[in-house]
Amino acid sequence: MSTENGTVRLSEAELGGALGERATLVQFSTAFCQPCRATRRVLAEVAGMVDGVAHIEVDAEERLELVRRLEILRTPTVLVLDAGGRVVRRAAGMPRKADVIAALGWAV
């Protein structure tokens, strides 16, 4: 994870998955989180609808160091990354599909 001008940039190695060509939806989840399941469906659906967008789910319990560095306080938390891995939007709780699509506008 690098920080430049207060902007956080994440790599594929840190996230454990390939970044999207245009944007990446990163979801921090835990095994027993009910809203995480619904969030997974929403993000996968949006990633399937929008060319060049990837969805990566990170198990917060397995990646505690990354969770602490990013100050993830609850699950689900969703980060929207641009093509270079820069965090452009962040939201906690279960997002609505329309909100996810709107947030992608900041990344692409």
C-alpha positions in Angstrom: 0.0 0.0 0.0 1.4 3.4 -0.9 0.2 6.8 0.0 0.6 9.8 -2.3 -0.8 13.2 -1.5 -3.1 11.6 1.1 -4.4 9.1 -1.5 -4.1 5.4 -0.8 -3.1 3.1 -3.7 -3.4 -0.7 -3.4 -1.7 -3.4 -5.4 -2.9 -6.7 -6.8 -0.5 -8.5 -4.4 -2.0 -6.8 -1.3 -5.6 -7.5 -2.4 -5.0 -11.1 -3.6 -6.7 -10.5 -7.0 -6.3 -8.8 -10.3 -7.4 -5.2 -10.6 -9.9 -4.3 -13.2 -8.9 -2.5 -16.4 -11.1 0.5 -15.6 -12.0 0.1 -11.9 -12.1 -2.4 -9.0 -14.7 -2.9 -6.3 -13.0 -4.2 -3.1 -15.2 -5.7 -0.5 -14.0 -6.4 3.1 -16.2 -9.2 4.6 -16.3 -11.6 7.5 -17.7 -15.2 7.5 -20.8 -14.5 9.7 -21.7 -11.1 8.2 -25.2 -11.3 6.7 -25.1 -8.0 4.8 -21.8 -9.2 3.3 -23.6 -11.9 1.3 -26.0 -9.4 -0.3 -23.2 -7.0 -0.9 -21.2 -9.7 -2.7 -24.2 -10.3 -5.0 -24.6 -6.6 -5.8 -20.9 -6.0 -6.5 -20.6 -9.1 -8.6 -23.7 -8.0 -10.6 -22.3 -4.5 -11.2 -18.9 -5.9 -12.1 -20.6 -8.2 -14.6 -22.5 -5.3 -16.1 -19.7 -2.8 -16.5 -16.8 -3.7 -18.8 -13.3 -3.5 -17.2 -14.6 -3.6 -13.6 -13.4 -6.3 -11.3 -14.8 -7.4 -7.9 -12.3 -8.6 -5.2 -13.6 -9.9 -1.8 -11.1 -9.7 1.1 -11.7 -11.8 4.2 -11.2 -9.2 7.0 -10.3 -11.8 9.6 -7.5 -13.3 7.5 -6.1 -9.9 6.5 -6.1 -8.0 9.8 -2.9 -6.1 9.0 -4.5 -4.6 5.8 -7.8 -4.0 7.7 -5.9 -2.0 10.4 -3.9 0.0 7.8 -7.0 1.0 5.9 -8.9 1.6 9.1 -11.8 -0.8 8.2 -14.1 -0.6 11.2 -17.0 -2.8 10.1 -18.1 -5.2 7.4 -19.0 -4.9 4.7 -16.8 -2.0 3.7 -16.5 -1.4 0.0 -13.6 0.5 -1.6 -13.8 1.7 -5.2 -10.4 1.8 -6.9 -9.4 3.4 -10.2 -7.4 1.5 -12.8 -4.2 2.3 -11.0 -5.4 0.9 -7.6 -6.1 4.4 -6.1 -8.9 4.5 -3.6 -11.5 7.0 -4.9 -14.5 6.1 -2.9 -15.3 4.2 0.3 -18.5 3.1 2.0 -19.5 1.0 5.0 -22.6 -1.1 5.1 -24.6 -2.7 2.3 -24.6 -0.6 -0.8 -27.5 -0.1 -3.2 -26.7 -1.1 -6.8 -27.4 2.5 -8.0 -24.9 3.9 -5.5 -22.2 1.5 -6.6 -22.7 2.4 -10.3 -22.6 6.1 -9.3 -19.4 5.6 -7.3 -17.8 4.0 -10.3 -18.1 7.3 -12.1 -15.4 8.6 -9.8 -13.0 5.8 -10.9 -13.5 5.5 -14.7 
